[in-house]
Amino acid sequence: MKKIMFTGLLVSFFAMSTVYAHGPVRQKAEEEITINAPAIKVWGIINNYDDMSWLPGVKSTTANKGNSKGSVRVITLDNGGTITEELKKYDESSMSYSYKITDMSVAKTINHAGVDEKVPVLPVDNYAASIEVESKGDTSVVAWKAAYYRAYMNNNPPAEMNEEAANTAVTTLLKSGLTNLKMLAEK
Amino acid sequence: MLKTNAVVFGLLLLAASTFVRANALAVVTNQLSESVSLIDTDSRQVIATIPVPGKPAGVAVTPDGKRCFISTPEAEGFAVIDLMQRKLVQTVNVGPGALGIAVSPDGHKLFVADWYHNSVAVLDTHEFKRLTTINVGESPSGLAISPNNRWLYVANRMSDSVSKIDLADYHVTKTVSVGKHPFGITLDSSGLKLYTANVQSDDVTVLDATTMAVLATVKVNLLPYAATLALNDSRLFVTNQDDGSVSVIDTDTLKEIALLNVGDKPEGIDTHPNDRSVYVANWFDGTVSVVDAKQLKVIDTIKTGEGSRAFGRFITTH
């Protein structure tokens, strides 16, 4: 019995020290905005994968293969942080594209449970998103959706890397992007 | 015997007509709203929404259609739902990473994969006593049991492999490499072929379920999650999470013959007992798409709850 308990402890120890991709529960965020401008005009602002200048806080964007599937863009933020994203799907006819974060720079390092944890610029993991412009006569509706996990993949996350931190950061990002897009398109 | 059953049935009908049903139910877990939606597959309406705490994810229905088991990772176990009374009747603790869940075709054994402990717990379905714990590969997820109740197959997600277990003595007879990060697995009705949906390599591995030889690898779409068979095992339907679609594969030619748009982030998928309607849980949209396997089109979309996953075999046989 003792032996079994000891083995159990060892197993728990290994499980905790390994990073799992899907232990926590996947989260989602979705924001929509109605813009008083034709869809074609709105799509024209966001349709270049290598141009994220419409998103507040972005300094520059580069992409290696333009709007082709697999194109990798690096978004450099005003604060120097970077987010790398791969284009997964691009559909001109439905005015939409999907992408996935493949890498991010570290915003800060915190100590949690005796271990140094790197908090990425967007405190999420395994982030996939899509943006779509829908035509509604003279106006348009833009929907920006994201699915992701919290940044901390083990049990008992620190406050900087829990679900709330992830949800707040993503929702803020989507909202500020859409609000600014509306402003640009309605100008 | 039949006569007796008919009498009993009649009495039950009189006693509690609301608890009697003849239609197959689809049991859909809504992970973010922490509930389970019961869909009557005749009317295609949600007839009950049952609160289930613990971020419900996986589903296993009993062969008699009277109960189902819902894995609850954050409650470290599973919940038992009485499908006649339509309520949660019991919760059972298993381990910290309870996710994949399945019942043997004879209805006697329940299997719960533990994502964190790299094992599968085997329990009896009456008192939920643990019969044994089988060590498998890393982060076991999808489970499948052969129709003769002899073999258990486990997808080891982080080990990129599938283990075959002999349920006569609970030992792992073989572990073979498949695509990257296998998640959902499905076995054909004769128990001869096994299909694994590989999340990271965007493909499906086809295995000989007897020898565990890899027969083929079929490319599907972005982030395949789970699969189900329909029309006499002739068609395999695979959910592609990040593509919002279902790939339809001809199991003879192993070619993708159609790509159907469903809701956003489709996850769990299962086939109705009519062998023709395929139900797909759309995680992002909180809906279920119903696909007609013959016409190859979506014939209905049903609103369920937030974060519909329905991972496992979630439709009762009657």
Interface residues (C-beta under 8 A of the other chain):
Chain A: V11 S12 A15 M16 T18 Y20 A21 H22 G23 V25 R26 Q27 K28 E30 K88 K89 S98 K100 A128 S130 K145 A147 N155
Chain B: Q31 L32 K55 P73 E74 P96 G97 W115 Y116 H117 N118 S119 E138 S139 R157 M158 H181 L222 D242 D243 D264 K265 W283 F284 G307
